[in-house]
Amino acid sequence: MADHAAHLSVGNEDGQAPTYAEALEVWAKIGLLSFGGPAGQIALMHRVLVDERKWIDETRFLHALNFCMLLPGPEAMQLATYVGWRLHGVKGGLTAGLLFVIPGALVVLALSVLYAAFGKLPAAEAAFVGIKAAVLAIVVEALLRIARRSLKDSAEWVVAAMAFVAIFFLAVPFPLIILAAALVGYARAPAILSPRLDAPPRGGGMAPGRVAGVAGVWLAIWLLPLGALAALFGSTHVLSQMAYFFSKLAVVTFGGAYAVLAYMAQDVVQAYRWLTPGEMLDGLGLAETTPGPLILVTEFVGFLAAHRHGGGNPWLLGTLGAVVALWATFAPCFLWIFAGAPFIERLEAEPRLKSALASVTAAVVGVVLNLTVWFAVHVLFGTVTEEVAGPFRLLMPQLGSVSWIALMLSALAVLLLFALHRSVVATLGMCAAAALVWHFAA
């Protein structure tokens, strides 16, 4: 696999591309400071890479971001991988992508071990009540932010509303909603092509055979280890099931982690019964407190599922489950970028693709609204049932099971985020501390 490191539109104040050592230091810094979900992570990369270091210009940064939003998987991690690839080829892309994930992955693994060992202690459970309440406010904020930036006309509002109805009332699978939205956006796009960019796309002349070769290499890196694991443990073992489930998830996680959580939780909680709804919320809270992509919640799920159902040493199997979840989640990201990066800038020259992306983003608003309602009823109520009438289903919380402390902590989180403009980490910490104070006072 050749290292296509052509330094187009990159360089520091002296007009020179950074050395690999300089880039390594910056990627490590970004990986350690990438709190706050994709919005905060993208803002951090923009400040460091575009404004401060001037390693990539504004236009190509935004073109790359649009392309990464069109891909399945965590867009911020893939954006880092693309910029690293543009600076130093495959070596640079691997470095940027891995350093974006590894710090948070190590922290989530440590927190997963502590959760498995001590998660049921009263003090720990009290802290998680605060974390869940803060996560609810964070998701509401994400919903408002995405809607404000994404829904630009009445057609997109209709797509968002239909997506919510489809997933909340009809339980339509998330991938089908995304596919339908993309087709609607593609169909309503103007047929006239936009003018091509002045600068030719990097790698635009890459032969189809070469693209297929790169894709084949990374497809093998992704799937062969997971296939060997399934052959070793058997297709019904929890590790094999996770290898399949998280690989499937990696292909359908359009729209970012918030959008896919409802789809993931449905299978993790209801189909496989690896975790309870409350534990899924705990895992999301843990992922919110750590650097790296929010989709690291899959590592928490993998650890607990294998720890409980692996059939051997629970700590060894749990760690292996976390590794399987990480591999299946993030290995495909390198496949998408290394095979597709040479053609990123062509996206802006194809209005139908841009329109499809806009429609998908509108559908994601509806899916995030569904996620917000799902979170709210499980955080604020102790008992939630599901009523089914024909093709329709409805979550019904029992009003008598309302948790007043969760309601008050959620109000505190809303105050901190919306009125006082505190960071995600500060909000989570304050709500967890308030929950602990309430616990010990009670």
C-alpha positions as CSV (number, residue, x, y, z in Angstrom):
1,M,0.0,0.0,0.0
2,A,1.7,3.2,-1.2
3,D,2.0,6.2,1.0
4,H,0.4,9.0,-1.0
5,A,1.6,12.0,1.0
6,A,1.3,14.9,-1.4
7,H,1.2,18.0,0.7
8,L,-1.5,20.0,-1.0
9,S,-2.9,23.1,0.9
10,V,-1.0,22.2,4.0
11,G,1.9,23.9,5.8
12,N,2.8,26.1,8.7
13,E,3.6,29.8,8.7
14,D,6.7,29.2,6.7
15,G,4.8,27.3,4.0
16,Q,6.3,23.9,4.9
17,A,4.4,20.8,5.9
18,P,5.0,19.8,9.5
19,T,7.4,17.0,10.4
20,Y,6.0,13.7,11.5
21,A,7.3,14.4,15.0
22,E,5.5,17.7,15.1
23,A,2.3,16.2,13.9
24,L,2.6,13.3,16.4
25,E,2.7,15.8,19.3
26,V,-0.3,17.7,18.0
27,W,-2.4,14.5,17.5
28,A,-1.6,13.3,21.0
29,K,-2.7,16.7,22.4
30,I,-6.0,16.5,20.4
31,G,-6.6,12.9,21.5
32,L,-6.2,13.9,25.2
33,L,-8.4,17.0,24.9
34,S,-11.1,15.7,22.7
35,F,-14.0,16.0,25.2
36,G,-17.5,17.2,24.4
37,G,-18.7,15.0,21.6
38,P,-18.2,15.5,17.9
39,A,-19.1,19.2,18.0
40,G,-16.4,20.0,20.6
41,Q,-13.9,17.7,18.9
42,I,-14.4,19.2,15.4
43,A,-14.2,22.7,16.9
44,L,-10.9,21.8,18.6
45,M,-9.4,20.4,15.4
46,H,-10.5,23.5,13.5
47,R,-8.8,25.8,16.0
48,V,-5.6,23.8,16.1
49,L,-5.2,22.6,12.5
50,V,-6.7,25.5,10.5
51,D,-6.3,28.6,12.7
52,E,-3.2,27.9,14.7
53,R,-1.1,25.5,12.7
54,K,-2.5,26.2,9.2
55,W,-1.9,22.6,8.2
56,I,-5.1,22.5,6.1
57,D,-7.1,25.4,4.7
58,E,-10.7,26.2,5.6
59,T,-12.2,25.0,2.3
60,R,-10.7,21.6,2.3
61,F,-11.3,21.1,6.1
62,L,-15.1,21.7,5.4
63,H,-15.1,19.5,2.3
64,A,-13.5,16.7,4.4
65,L,-16.0,17.2,7.2
66,N,-19.0,16.9,4.8
67,F,-17.5,13.7,3.4
68,C,-16.9,12.3,6.8
69,M,-20.5,13.1,7.8
70,L,-21.7,11.1,4.8
71,L,-19.7,8.0,6.0
72,P,-20.7,5.6,8.7
73,G,-18.8,5.9,11.9
74,P,-17.5,8.7,14.1
75,E,-17.0,11.7,11.9
76,A,-14.5,13.6,14.1
77,M,-12.2,10.6,14.3
78,Q,-12.4,10.1,10.5
79,L,-11.7,13.8,10.0
80,A,-8.6,13.5,12.0
81,T,-7.6,10.4,10.0
82,Y,-8.1,12.3,6.8
83,V,-5.9,15.3,7.8
84,G,-3.2,13.0,9.1
85,W,-3.3,11.1,5.8
86,R,-3.1,14.4,3.9
87,L,0.0,15.4,5.9
88,H,1.9,12.1,6.0
89,G,0.0,9.5,4.0
90,V,-1.1,6.2,5.5
91,K,1.3,6.5,8.4
92,G,0.0,9.9,9.3
93,G,-3.6,8.8,9.0
94,L,-3.1,5.8,11.3
95,T,-1.3,8.0,13.8
96,A,-4.0,10.6,13.9
97,G,-6.9,8.1,14.0
98,L,-5.3,5.9,16.7
99,L,-4.3,8.8,18.9
100,F,-7.8,10.2,18.6
101,V,-9.2,7.0,20.0
102,I,-6.6,5.3,22.3
103,P,-6.6,7.8,25.3
104,G,-10.4,7.6,25.7
105,A,-10.4,3.8,25.0
106,L,-7.9,3.2,27.9
107,V,-10.0,5.4,30.3
108,V,-13.3,3.7,29.3
109,L,-11.7,0.2,29.8
110,A,-10.6,1.3,33.3
111,L,-14.1,2.7,34.1
112,S,-15.7,-0.5,32.7
113,V,-13.6,-2.6,35.1
114,L,-14.6,-0.4,38.0
115,Y,-18.3,-0.5,37.0
116,A,-18.3,-4.3,36.7
117,A,-16.6,-4.5,40.1
118,F,-18.3,-1.7,42.0
119,G,-21.2,-0.4,39.9
120,K,-23.8,-1.7,42.2
121,L,-22.5,0.0,45.3
122,P,-25.0,2.6,46.6
123,A,-22.6,5.5,46.3
124,A,-21.6,4.6,42.7
125,E,-25.3,4.2,41.8
126,A,-26.0,7.6,43.2
127,A,-23.3,9.2,41.1
128,F,-24.7,7.5,38.0
129,V,-28.1,9.1,38.7
130,G,-26.4,12.4,38.4
131,I,-24.5,11.4,35.3
132,K,-27.7,10.1,33.6
133,A,-29.5,13.4,34.4
134,A,-26.6,15.3,32.9
135,V,-26.6,13.1,29.8
136,L,-30.3,13.8,29.2
137,A,-29.6,17.6,29.1
138,I,-26.6,17.0,26.9
139,V,-28.7,15.0,24.4
140,V,-31.4,17.8,24.4
141,E,-28.7,20.3,23.7
142,A,-27.4,18.2,20.9
143,L,-30.9,17.9,19.4
144,L,-31.4,21.6,19.4
145,R,-28.0,22.3,18.0
146,I,-28.4,19.8,15.2
147,A,-31.9,21.0,14.3
148,R,-30.9,24.6,14.2
149,R,-28.0,23.9,11.8
150,S,-29.6,21.2,9.7
151,L,-33.2,22.0,9.0
152,K,-33.1,24.8,6.4
153,D,-36.4,24.4,4.6
154,S,-39.8,22.9,5.0
155,A,-38.9,19.7,3.1
156,E,-36.2,19.0,5.6
157,W,-38.5,19.6,8.6
158,V,-40.9,17.0,7.0
159,V,-38.1,14.5,6.6
160,A,-37.2,14.9,10.3
161,A,-40.8,14.5,11.4
162,M,-41.3,11.4,9.3
163,A,-38.1,9.9,10.6
164,F,-39.2,10.4,14.2
165,V,-42.6,8.8,13.5
166,A,-41.0,5.9,11.7
167,I,-38.6,5.0,14.5
168,F,-40.6,6.0,17.5
169,F,-44.1,4.8,16.6
170,L,-43.4,2.1,14.0
171,A,-40.0,0.8,15.1
172,V,-38.6,1.0,11.5
173,P,-34.9,0.0,11.5
174,F,-32.5,2.9,11.5
175,P,-30.7,1.9,8.3
176,L,-33.9,1.9,6.3
177,I,-34.7,5.4,7.5
178,I,-31.3,6.6,6.5
179,L,-31.6,5.0,3.1
180,A,-35.1,6.4,2.5
181,A,-33.9,9.9,3.5
182,A,-30.9,9.7,1.2
183,L,-33.1,8.7,-1.8
184,V,-35.4,11.6,-1.1
185,G,-32.6,14.0,-0.9
186,Y,-31.0,12.6,-4.1
187,A,-34.2,12.8,-6.0
188,R,-34.9,16.5,-5.1
189,A,-31.5,17.8,-5.9
190,P,-30.9,20.0,-9.0
191,A,-29.8,18.0,-12.0
192,I,-27.2,20.6,-13.1
193,L,-23.7,19.9,-11.9
194,S,-21.8,22.6,-9.9
195,P,-18.5,23.9,-11.3
196,R,-15.5,21.8,-10.5
197,L,-13.0,23.0,-7.9
198,D,-10.0,24.9,-9.2
199,A,-7.6,22.5,-7.6
200,P,-7.9,18.9,-8.8
201,P,-8.9,16.4,-6.1
202,R,-5.9,14.8,-4.4
203,G,-5.6,11.3,-5.8
204,G,-8.2,12.1,-8.4
205,G,-6.3,10.0,-10.9
206,M,-6.0,7.0,-8.7
207,A,-6.8,4.0,-10.9
208,P,-9.9,1.9,-9.9
209,G,-7.7,-1.2,-9.4
210,R,-5.6,0.7,-6.9
211,V,-8.6,1.8,-5.0
212,A,-9.9,-1.7,-5.0
213,G,-6.5,-2.9,-3.7
214,V,-6.5,-0.4,-0.8
215,A,-10.1,-1.3,0.1
216,G,-9.3,-5.1,-0.1
217,V,-6.3,-4.7,2.3
218,W,-8.3,-2.8,4.9
219,L,-11.3,-5.1,4.5
220,A,-9.0,-8.0,5.3
221,I,-7.5,-6.1,8.3
222,W,-11.0,-5.5,9.6
223,L,-12.7,-8.9,9.1
224,L,-10.0,-11.6,9.1
225,P,-9.2,-11.3,12.9
226,L,-12.9,-11.3,13.8
227,G,-13.5,-14.3,11.6
228,A,-10.6,-16.1,13.2
229,L,-12.1,-15.3,16.6
230,A,-15.5,-16.7,15.6
231,A,-13.8,-19.9,14.3
232,L,-12.0,-20.3,17.6
233,F,-14.9,-19.7,20.0
234,G,-17.8,-20.8,17.8
235,S,-20.5,-18.8,16.1
236,T,-22.8,-18.7,19.2
237,H,-20.3,-17.4,21.6
238,V,-20.8,-13.9,22.9
239,L,-17.5,-12.7,21.4
240,S,-18.5,-14.0,18.0
241,Q,-22.0,-12.4,18.3
242,M,-20.3,-9.1,19.2
243,A,-17.9,-9.3,16.3
244,Y,-20.9,-9.6,14.0
245,F,-23.1,-7.0,15.7
246,F,-20.5,-4.3,16.0
247,S,-19.2,-4.8,12.5
248,K,-22.8,-4.4,11.3
249,L,-23.1,-1.4,13.4
250,A,-20.0,0.1,11.9
251,V,-21.6,0.0,8.5
252,V,-24.9,1.7,9.5
253,T,-23.8,4.3,12.0
254,F,-24.6,7.3,9.8
255,G,-25.2,10.6,11.5
256,G,-22.9,10.2,14.5
257,A,-23.1,8.4,17.8
258,Y,-26.2,10.2,19.1
259,A,-28.2,9.0,16.1
260,V,-27.2,5.4,16.3
261,L,-27.6,4.9,20.0
262,A,-31.3,4.2,19.7
263,Y,-30.6,1.5,17.1
264,M,-27.7,0.0,19.1
265,A,-29.6,0.1,22.4
266,Q,-32.6,-1.6,20.9
267,D,-30.5,-4.7,20.0
268,V,-28.1,-4.6,23.0
269,V,-31.0,-4.3,25.5
270,Q,-33.9,-6.1,23.9
271,A,-32.6,-8.6,21.4
272,Y,-29.3,-9.8,23.0
273,R,-30.1,-8.8,26.6
274,W,-26.5,-8.0,27.3
275,L,-27.3,-4.8,29.3
276,T,-30.3,-3.2,30.9
277,P,-31.6,0.2,29.8
278,G,-30.1,1.8,32.9
279,E,-26.7,0.2,32.2
280,M,-26.8,1.6,28.6
281,L,-27.4,5.0,30.1
282,D,-24.5,4.5,32.5
283,G,-22.3,3.5,29.6
284,L,-23.2,6.6,27.7
285,G,-22.4,8.7,30.8
286,L,-19.0,7.1,31.1
287,A,-18.3,7.7,27.4
288,E,-19.3,11.4,27.8
289,T,-16.8,11.9,30.6
290,T,-13.8,10.7,28.6
291,P,-11.9,12.0,25.7
292,G,-12.5,10.4,22.3
293,P,-15.6,9.5,20.3
294,L,-18.8,9.0,22.1
295,I,-19.1,5.7,20.2
296,L,-16.6,4.3,22.7
297,V,-19.7,3.3,24.5
298,T,-19.5,0.2,22.4
299,E,-16.3,-0.7,24.4
300,F,-18.3,-0.5,27.6
301,V,-21.0,-2.8,26.1
302,G,-18.4,-5.2,24.9
303,F,-16.7,-5.5,28.2
304,L,-19.8,-6.0,30.3
305,A,-21.3,-8.5,27.8
306,A,-18.2,-10.7,27.6
307,H,-17.6,-10.3,31.4
308,R,-21.0,-11.7,32.1
309,H,-21.6,-14.2,29.3
310,G,-18.1,-15.2,28.2
311,G,-18.0,-18.4,30.2
312,G,-14.4,-18.2,31.4
313,N,-12.3,-15.8,33.4
314,P,-14.7,-12.8,33.5
315,W,-11.9,-10.1,33.6
316,L,-10.0,-11.7,30.7
317,L,-13.1,-12.2,28.7
318,G,-14.3,-8.8,29.4
319,T,-11.1,-7.2,28.2
320,L,-11.2,-9.3,25.1
321,G,-14.8,-8.2,24.6
322,A,-13.7,-4.6,24.8
323,V,-11.0,-5.2,22.2
324,V,-13.5,-6.9,19.9
325,A,-15.9,-4.0,20.2
326,L,-13.1,-1.5,19.5
327,W,-11.7,-3.4,16.5
328,A,-15.1,-3.9,14.9
329,T,-16.0,-0.2,15.5
330,F,-12.9,1.6,14.4
331,A,-11.1,-0.6,11.9
332,P,-13.7,0.1,9.2
333,C,-13.1,3.9,9.7
334,F,-9.6,3.5,8.2
335,L,-11.1,1.5,5.3
336,W,-13.5,4.4,4.5
337,I,-10.9,7.1,4.7
338,F,-8.0,5.4,2.9
339,A,-10.1,4.2,0.1
340,G,-12.3,7.3,-0.2
341,A,-10.0,10.2,0.8
342,P,-8.5,10.7,-2.7
343,F,-12.0,11.6,-3.9
344,I,-13.2,13.8,-1.0
345,E,-13.2,17.0,-2.9
346,R,-15.5,15.6,-5.6
347,L,-18.3,15.6,-3.2
348,E,-18.8,19.4,-3.5
349,A,-19.0,19.1,-7.3
350,E,-22.0,16.6,-7.0
351,P,-25.1,18.5,-5.9
352,R,-27.1,15.2,-5.7
353,L,-24.7,13.8,-3.2
354,K,-24.8,17.1,-1.2
355,S,-28.6,17.0,-1.3
356,A,-28.7,13.4,-0.1
357,L,-26.4,14.3,2.8
358,A,-28.6,17.2,3.8
359,S,-31.7,14.9,3.8
360,V,-29.9,12.3,5.8
361,T,-28.9,15.0,8.3
362,A,-32.6,16.0,8.6
363,A,-33.6,12.4,9.3
364,V,-30.9,12.3,12.0
365,V,-32.8,15.1,13.8
366,G,-35.8,12.9,14.0
367,V,-33.8,10.0,15.2
368,V,-32.1,12.1,17.9
369,L,-35.5,13.3,19.0
370,N,-36.5,9.6,19.4
371,L,-33.3,9.1,21.4
372,T,-34.1,12.1,23.6
373,V,-37.6,10.8,24.4
374,W,-36.2,7.3,25.1
375,F,-33.6,8.6,27.4
376,A,-36.0,10.9,29.2
377,V,-38.5,8.2,30.1
378,H,-35.9,5.8,31.4
379,V,-34.0,8.5,33.4
380,L,-37.0,10.2,34.9
381,F,-39.2,7.1,35.6
382,G,-38.5,3.8,37.3
383,T,-41.1,1.8,35.4
384,V,-41.6,2.1,31.6
385,T,-43.8,-0.3,29.6
386,E,-44.3,-0.6,25.8
387,E,-47.8,-0.7,24.5
388,V,-48.3,-2.2,21.0
389,A,-51.4,-1.8,18.8
390,G,-51.0,-3.3,15.3
391,P,-47.9,-1.7,13.7
392,F,-47.7,1.0,16.3
393,R,-45.8,1.0,19.6
394,L,-45.6,3.5,22.4
395,L,-43.4,3.9,25.5
396,M,-45.6,4.4,28.5
397,P,-44.0,5.6,31.8
398,Q,-45.8,5.0,35.0
399,L,-46.3,8.4,36.5
400,G,-46.1,7.1,40.0
401,S,-42.6,5.9,39.4
402,V,-41.2,9.3,38.7
403,S,-37.7,10.0,40.2
404,W,-37.8,13.4,41.8
405,I,-34.0,13.5,42.4
406,A,-33.4,12.7,38.7
407,L,-35.9,15.4,37.7
408,M,-34.1,18.0,39.9
409,L,-30.7,16.9,38.7
410,S,-31.8,17.2,35.1
411,A,-33.0,20.7,35.8
412,L,-29.6,21.5,37.3
413,A,-27.9,20.1,34.1
414,V,-30.1,22.3,31.9
415,L,-29.2,25.3,34.0
416,L,-25.5,24.6,33.8
417,L,-25.5,23.9,30.0
418,F,-28.0,26.4,28.7
419,A,-27.9,29.3,31.1
420,L,-24.4,29.2,32.6
421,H,-22.7,27.6,29.5
422,R,-20.6,25.2,31.4
423,S,-18.7,22.5,29.5
424,V,-19.9,18.9,29.2
425,V,-17.3,17.6,31.6
426,A,-18.1,20.3,34.2
427,T,-21.8,19.6,33.9
428,L,-21.3,15.8,34.3
429,G,-19.0,16.4,37.3
430,M,-21.3,18.8,39.1
431,C,-24.4,16.6,38.6
432,A,-22.5,13.6,39.8
433,A,-21.3,15.5,42.9
434,A,-24.8,16.8,43.6
435,A,-26.2,13.3,43.4
436,L,-23.5,12.1,45.9
437,V,-24.3,14.9,48.3
438,W,-28.0,14.0,48.1
439,H,-27.1,10.3,48.7
440,F,-25.0,10.9,51.8
441,A,-27.4,13.5,53.2
442,A,-30.3,11.1,52.7
